[in-house]
């Protein structure tokens, strides 16, 4: 769980690192940097203490929030209204973020009567994703975006959480029919966070997880098929606010996705390729 640190002059730049420090996601070098900063900055030290207290409170067994029946009824009503509108005006149906905003607006009366805290807002967003019917003709890019968002909302970012490439790589052994390369890019500003299995394009794939300050980079990997001709080339594109970068290398297809801009994600790809075993 991450708790925003109030901006206070230059210390606002430490927000992402403080959250990563509290969650145990930083490598040794960044841990030392944060601890040195905390030793000389009472404001950040106090912020970290408050974040720790909030985590302790919300992790207690008796701290629970149950959504009222009115919320479910509002979700069902909004979906029924949307389906009716889609039948009447198939060409006017909103998509992507616009559709999500429309659903949230339809639910607003019930939400106003519900005591919402940030964690419950995430639950509401996840509920929307779960109850929405799958759309026909889902493209590979849509599946990749869904996999990325799902990993963030469901708190299932990694199956094996480690910044050590020699821990993450062996974990995939026996679970999939190929061996994804895992490289350490902490020195380049992209620390390894771990890995997991995911399901994309009708098959189980490897997902390598890296971080860039407060941003998450998911790298989906599987054996190359008809796209093998893209060797060492890349294609970048944007979808629903995320940047996707695709390339193939040594018989494997890679898709990197993040909310980073194209320049930074391309920098990650170049560092990744450079660090691969020759």
C-alpha positions as CSV (number, residue, x, y, z in Angstrom):
1,X,0.0,0.0,0.0
2,X,1.3,3.5,-0.8
3,X,0.4,6.6,1.0
4,X,1.1,9.9,-0.8
5,X,3.5,12.2,0.9
6,X,2.4,15.8,1.1
7,X,4.5,18.0,-1.2
8,X,6.9,20.1,0.8
9,X,9.5,21.9,-1.2
10,X,12.3,19.7,-2.7
11,X,11.3,16.7,-0.5
12,X,8.4,16.0,-2.8
13,X,11.0,14.4,-5.1
14,X,11.4,11.7,-2.4
15,X,7.8,10.5,-2.5
16,X,8.3,7.6,-4.8
17,X,11.4,6.4,-3.0
18,X,9.7,6.7,0.5
19,X,6.9,4.5,-0.7
20,X,9.3,2.0,-2.3
21,X,11.4,2.0,0.9
22,X,8.3,1.3,3.1
23,X,7.2,-1.5,0.7
24,X,10.7,-3.1,0.6
25,X,11.0,-2.6,-3.2
26,X,14.3,-0.7,-3.3
27,X,17.7,-2.1,-4.1
28,X,20.5,-1.7,-1.5
29,X,21.9,1.5,-3.1
30,X,18.6,3.3,-3.0
31,X,17.9,2.1,0.6
32,X,21.1,3.7,1.7
33,X,20.2,7.0,-0.1
34,X,16.8,7.1,1.6
35,X,18.1,6.3,5.0
36,X,20.8,9.0,4.7
37,X,18.0,11.5,3.6
38,X,15.7,10.5,6.5
39,X,18.6,11.0,9.0
40,X,18.8,14.7,8.0
41,X,15.2,15.5,7.0
42,X,12.6,15.6,9.9
43,X,9.8,16.2,7.4
44,X,10.4,13.0,5.4
45,X,11.1,11.1,8.6
46,X,7.7,12.2,10.0
47,X,6.0,11.4,6.7
48,X,7.4,7.9,6.8
49,X,6.3,7.4,10.4
50,X,2.7,8.4,9.4
51,X,2.8,6.1,6.4
52,X,3.9,3.2,8.7
53,X,1.1,4.0,11.2
54,X,-1.6,4.0,8.4
55,X,-0.3,0.6,7.1
56,X,-0.4,-0.9,10.6
57,X,-4.0,0.4,11.1
58,X,-5.5,-0.8,7.9
59,X,-3.7,-4.2,8.1
60,X,-5.5,-5.1,11.4
61,X,-7.8,-8.1,11.1
62,X,-10.8,-6.2,12.5
63,X,-10.5,-3.3,10.0
64,X,-13.1,-4.1,7.3
65,X,-15.4,-2.1,5.0
66,X,-18.3,-3.9,3.4
67,X,-19.9,-2.4,0.3
68,X,-23.7,-1.7,0.8
69,X,-26.3,-3.5,-1.4
70,X,-27.1,-0.2,-3.0
71,X,-23.7,-0.1,-4.7
72,X,-24.2,-3.5,-6.4
73,X,-27.7,-2.4,-7.5
74,X,-26.3,0.8,-8.9
75,X,-23.6,-1.1,-10.9
76,X,-26.2,-3.5,-12.3
77,X,-28.5,-0.6,-13.3
78,X,-25.7,1.3,-14.9
79,X,-24.7,-1.8,-17.0
80,X,-28.2,-2.4,-18.0
81,X,-28.6,1.2,-19.1
82,X,-25.4,0.9,-21.1
83,X,-26.5,-2.3,-22.9
84,X,-29.8,-0.7,-23.8
85,X,-28.0,2.4,-25.2
86,X,-25.6,0.2,-27.2
87,X,-28.5,-1.7,-28.9
88,X,-30.2,1.6,-29.8
89,X,-27.1,3.4,-30.9
90,X,-24.3,1.0,-31.7
91,X,-22.1,3.6,-33.2
92,X,-22.3,6.0,-30.3
93,X,-21.0,3.6,-27.6
94,X,-18.2,5.1,-25.6
95,X,-15.0,3.1,-25.2
96,X,-11.9,3.0,-23.0
97,X,-11.7,5.7,-20.3
98,X,-14.8,7.5,-21.5
99,X,-16.9,4.4,-20.8
100,X,-15.4,4.0,-17.3
101,X,-16.1,7.7,-16.5
102,X,-19.7,7.2,-17.6
103,X,-20.2,4.2,-15.3
104,X,-18.7,6.0,-12.4
105,X,-21.0,9.0,-12.9
106,X,-24.0,6.6,-13.0
107,X,-22.9,5.2,-9.7
108,X,-22.3,8.6,-8.0
109,X,-25.6,8.7,-6.0
110,X,-24.8,5.5,-4.2
111,X,-21.1,6.3,-3.8
112,X,-21.9,9.6,-2.1
113,X,-23.7,7.6,0.7
114,X,-20.7,5.3,1.1
115,X,-17.7,6.2,3.3
116,X,-14.9,6.0,0.8
117,X,-11.2,5.9,1.6
118,X,-8.5,5.4,-1.1
119,X,-8.3,1.6,-0.7
120,X,-12.1,1.4,-1.2
121,X,-11.8,3.5,-4.4
122,X,-9.5,0.9,-5.8
123,X,-11.9,-1.9,-4.8
124,X,-14.7,0.0,-6.6
125,X,-12.6,0.3,-9.7
126,X,-11.7,-3.4,-9.6
127,X,-15.4,-4.3,-9.1
128,X,-16.1,-2.5,-12.4
129,X,-13.5,-4.4,-14.2
130,X,-14.8,-7.7,-12.9
131,X,-18.5,-7.2,-13.6
132,X,-18.1,-5.7,-17.1
133,X,-18.8,-8.3,-19.9
134,X,-15.8,-9.1,-22.2
135,X,-15.9,-7.2,-25.5
136,X,-15.7,-9.1,-28.7
137,X,-12.7,-8.9,-30.9
138,X,-10.2,-8.1,-28.1
139,X,-6.9,-7.3,-29.6
140,X,-3.5,-8.4,-28.3
141,X,-2.8,-4.8,-27.2
142,X,-6.0,-4.7,-25.2
143,X,-5.1,-7.9,-23.4
144,X,-1.7,-6.5,-22.6
145,X,-3.2,-3.3,-21.1
146,X,-5.7,-5.4,-19.2
147,X,-2.9,-7.6,-17.8
148,X,-0.9,-4.6,-16.7
149,X,-3.9,-2.9,-15.0
150,X,-5.0,-6.2,-13.4
151,X,-1.5,-6.6,-11.9
152,X,-1.8,-3.2,-10.3
153,X,-5.4,-3.4,-9.0
154,X,-5.3,-6.9,-7.7
155,X,-2.1,-6.5,-5.7
156,X,-0.6,-9.4,-7.7
157,X,2.3,-7.6,-9.3
158,X,4.7,-10.5,-8.7
159,X,4.7,-14.2,-7.9
160,X,8.3,-14.0,-6.9
161,X,9.3,-10.7,-5.4
162,X,13.0,-10.1,-5.6
163,X,15.6,-7.6,-7.1
164,X,18.0,-10.5,-7.6
165,X,18.0,-11.8,-11.2
166,X,19.5,-15.1,-10.0
167,X,16.4,-15.6,-7.8
168,X,13.8,-14.5,-10.4
169,X,15.1,-16.4,-13.4
170,X,15.2,-19.9,-11.8
171,X,11.7,-19.4,-10.4
172,X,10.2,-19.7,-14.0
173,X,11.9,-23.1,-14.4
174,X,9.3,-25.9,-14.9
175,X,6.4,-23.5,-15.0
176,X,6.6,-22.5,-18.6
177,X,8.2,-24.1,-21.7
178,X,10.9,-21.4,-22.3
179,X,13.4,-19.5,-20.2
180,X,12.9,-15.8,-20.2
181,X,16.1,-13.7,-19.7
182,X,16.2,-11.7,-16.5
183,X,18.7,-8.8,-16.3
184,X,19.6,-6.4,-13.5
185,X,19.1,-2.8,-14.5
186,X,19.2,-1.1,-11.1
187,X,22.4,0.8,-12.1
188,X,20.5,2.2,-15.1
189,X,17.6,3.4,-12.9
190,X,15.2,0.5,-13.7
191,X,15.5,-1.8,-10.6
192,X,14.0,-5.4,-10.9
193,X,11.0,-6.0,-8.7
194,X,10.3,-9.6,-9.5
195,X,8.3,-11.8,-11.9
196,X,5.0,-13.7,-12.3
197,X,3.0,-15.8,-14.7
198,X,0.3,-14.2,-16.8
199,X,-2.1,-15.2,-19.5
200,X,-2.0,-13.3,-22.8
201,X,-3.1,-14.3,-26.3
202,X,-4.4,-17.7,-25.3
203,X,-1.1,-18.9,-23.6
204,X,0.8,-18.6,-20.3
205,X,3.6,-16.0,-20.6
206,X,6.3,-14.7,-18.3
207,X,6.0,-11.2,-16.9
208,X,9.1,-9.4,-15.7
209,X,8.5,-6.4,-13.4
210,X,10.7,-3.4,-13.2
211,X,10.3,0.0,-11.6
212,X,11.2,3.5,-12.6
213,X,10.8,5.8,-9.6
214,X,7.1,5.5,-8.8
215,X,6.2,3.8,-12.1
216,X,5.8,0.1,-12.9
217,X,7.1,-1.6,-16.1
218,X,5.6,-4.9,-17.1
219,X,7.6,-6.9,-19.7
220,X,5.6,-9.8,-21.1
221,X,7.7,-12.5,-22.8
222,X,6.9,-15.5,-24.8
223,X,8.4,-17.5,-27.7
224,X,8.2,-15.6,-31.1
225,X,5.9,-16.9,-33.7
226,X,4.9,-15.1,-36.9
227,X,6.4,-11.9,-35.5
228,X,9.9,-13.3,-35.5
229,X,10.8,-11.0,-38.4
230,X,10.8,-8.0,-36.0
231,X,14.2,-9.1,-34.7
232,X,15.8,-6.2,-32.8
233,X,13.3,-3.8,-34.3
234,X,10.6,-2.1,-32.1
235,X,7.2,-0.7,-32.4
236,X,5.9,1.9,-29.9
237,X,2.3,2.9,-29.5
238,X,-0.1,4.3,-26.9
239,X,-3.3,2.8,-25.7
240,X,-5.7,4.0,-23.0
241,X,-3.0,6.2,-21.4
242,X,-0.2,3.5,-21.5
243,X,2.8,3.2,-23.7
244,X,3.5,-0.1,-25.3
245,X,6.8,-1.2,-26.9
246,X,7.2,-4.4,-28.9
247,X,10.3,-6.2,-30.2
248,X,11.7,-9.6,-30.7
249,X,15.1,-10.9,-29.8
250,X,16.7,-14.3,-30.0
251,X,13.5,-16.1,-30.7
252,X,11.4,-14.4,-28.0
253,X,8.7,-11.8,-28.3
254,X,8.7,-8.9,-25.8
255,X,6.0,-6.4,-24.9
256,X,6.9,-3.7,-22.4
257,X,4.0,-1.6,-21.0
258,X,4.0,1.3,-18.6
259,X,2.6,4.7,-18.0
260,X,6.1,6.1,-18.7
261,X,6.5,8.2,-21.8
262,X,7.9,6.7,-25.0
263,X,11.4,8.1,-24.6
264,X,11.9,6.5,-21.1
265,X,10.4,3.2,-22.2
266,X,12.6,3.1,-25.2
267,X,15.6,3.9,-22.9
268,X,14.5,0.9,-20.8
269,X,14.4,-1.3,-23.9
270,X,17.9,-0.3,-25.0
271,X,19.3,-0.9,-21.6
272,X,17.5,-4.3,-21.5
273,X,18.9,-5.4,-24.8
274,X,22.4,-4.2,-23.9
275,X,22.3,-6.2,-20.6
276,X,21.3,-9.5,-22.3
277,X,23.9,-12.3,-22.2
278,X,25.9,-12.2,-25.4
